[in-house]
Amino acid sequence: MRLRAIAAASLLLLPPLLVLSPGPSLRDLARGPAPAEASVSVLLSLDEIVAASTYVVVGTASEKKSQWEDLPGGRRIVTYTKLKIDKVVATGSGAGSCGSEVWVRTLGGTVDKLGQAVSGEAQIAGGSKSVLFLMKRGDVLTVTGMAQGHYPVTADDKGVSRLRGSPDAGTQLRQAGPILAARDLLVGKTLDAALSSITTARKTLDEKKK
């Protein structure tokens, strides 16, 4: 396991990517949250992102709420999205049950007409169904690797459920060597095929610990 890659998943590119929109005009408010500057992240392999995740789930987003929170990089706006868990795909060692519903925190959002946006963060649309890699930090669940841990599920022209990438992935750099990124194995794949790959990765990691 590459320490640098896991560090990338853990740090999640916090303060530099946040753009605050102070005192917005009516025109600014109509546009929504201020755009974030481009983010840069190192692409994680499927094994790396599974290893760094507490849970991997298929979930459907419902209500959302944004609020100010004190984070390691300073006071920021975050958004909590309620997920109905349709299926638990994989669970980290000793993680326990995640329950039938969870709240997932992502960076950015709008509070009292003041917006922050984070390029490269998972963008979980209300009502959307996604495969999500989730990392528990204390009592909070976040998306592992930001956009790299979020794969919306949509039907193709034949009605087959397939995975696509999160809407704003930022700039993603490949690791040195012949390493396939998780997105290479998941984006465009059928839901069943993607879940099979994730389950196999978790099983392989567990077997290595024995």
Steps between C-alpha positions, in 0.01 A plus 500: 500500500647832399511739796484803276180378338334428831611841627331654198179321591527614862589867452234556236642829377331723757574873529657607168199394298235699679383831359286726714252735341480799737211745472353360174295719271159395371665394176752291694226334703317402183811317387523298822818422698826653383708268280803337659845513353618183330603221734771243440490149645687173446286224354448211739485137395193296588694313768616828655160663511334183635771467768450862608120465519295402802200412284420467132129536432237552237286783632223739396532863608207681658510812716800731523603764751794740503665663801821659625750271673847537645731272301880454524545757223268758658129578518326372187158433354422131475198312368344193655310268265268232634545167325261207499725194484377277218789255532816464709766382255804479729590575860841574644644280770333568835274769354169360621163568338433831326122476543221560248558877477810714543599865474802572281699823528647670197685831476323807367141618489290809561400649837298823524570582134874461551655225289818294494588254225776240494629372169578130521248431777223242455186669367206291630178615337174471692305192393801346324615141539875445535772258594687673782825422676463640852764574761409542867674786679391495861121514483494641145489319167677662206555385142836325465723686256228762442372462141703181458267330747172601336348322198145598399291216359298574186320289243639477146284504187417132559397557860815340644635662817855628451745706703626842399745737663415772750413828320803704612809282542756781476839421351608141563857380456599139447746323726827383352504148361237273349233569764136502397297767677170410662319717247651295215339187643166653599387781268286363218466157659165345582397527862530124550847484345623796705369355826664167420838674452462687830401184689799314357737781599368499859526121521858505371599766755342301784679184394835680503444590866462136606 
